[in-house]
Amino acid sequence: MDAPNLSRPPLSIVIRSLNVATTLPRVLAAFDRLPEDELILVDSGSTDTTLEIARQAGARIVTMKSSDFTYGRSLNLGFRAARHEWVLALSAHAVPTRRDFLDLYREGITRRFPSHVSAAVGPMLLSDLDRPLPGGVTIFEASDFKYGFGFGAGNPNSLYRRSDWEEMPFDEETGGGEDLEWYVHSMRQGKAVAAVHAAAVYYISRQPMKAFYRKGRVDFRASARWIEPHAPSVAGLIIRMAKLVLYAALGRTDWQGAKSSIAHGLGNYVEARALRRAAAAAADSKAAR
């Protein structure tokens, strides 16, 4: 067997799927892989041509029942199947912006990451008007992470050291935020998370607005368990809505993407209000005793 190329270490790419035949080909065609890289698809019951597309791309397929699906459980299945030390969690809706996408992470592994880095993330973009930094890596440690990542990174585009994941698999019961929980736990153990600024993806989900609204609430609630997330305001929500409508009208993002982002932001706002009210009610109850 040939010795591994230490300057270009092989990666395991884990993609979760459920009827993603319209987006998966775009994702897989957007970046180059080495022959040593492995592609793993964790499928939770696709009935379209998703599995055929994955097989043609050389993917190893891991299946699970749709009733058993959680984000954390599906990732744990994929990570257990992975052979390499570094594993990339990539969404079937996240299209890399550069063909050398994987090499940006490889360069981090070989040249830029300190030895205590346990994970790395790249930004998610919603339109052509969003611009990632052209390069560079930022290292986040526990004292830097109070408010989370500014560019909204997470498991749609996140690289993990598999040996560190083995010490703490993802939470399989939570409905979201399993990535943030993992980062926080890792940092509390003295590890670090790297932001690879040029390793960006466009997020092109086609789920209905209701699903994004629910996800917005779940994501904010999960974040509030571990950090102090920025609570969105009415004014901020209106500005975000106006910008996205403008982007869509200019053809710099599609209407579905704009509506999804608006719904997610609305979910954040509603959940932030609900948490504030619950905290105020608990304080009042305590004071009345």
Secondary structure, 3 states (H helix, E strand, C coil): CCCCCCCCCCEEEEEEECCCCCCHHHHHHCCCCCCCCEEEEEECCCCCCHHHHHHHCCCEEEECCHHHCCHHHHHHHHHHHCCCCEEEEECCCEEECCCCHHHHHHHHHHHHCCCCEEEEECCEECCCCCCCCCCCEEEECHHHCCCCCCCCCCCCEEEEEHHHHHHCCCCCCCCCCHHHHHHHHHHHCCCEEEEECCCCEEECCCCCHHHHHHHHHHHHHHHHHHCCCCCCCHHHHHHHHHHHHHHHHCCCCCHHHHHHHHHHHHHHHHHHHHHHHHHHHHHHHHHHC
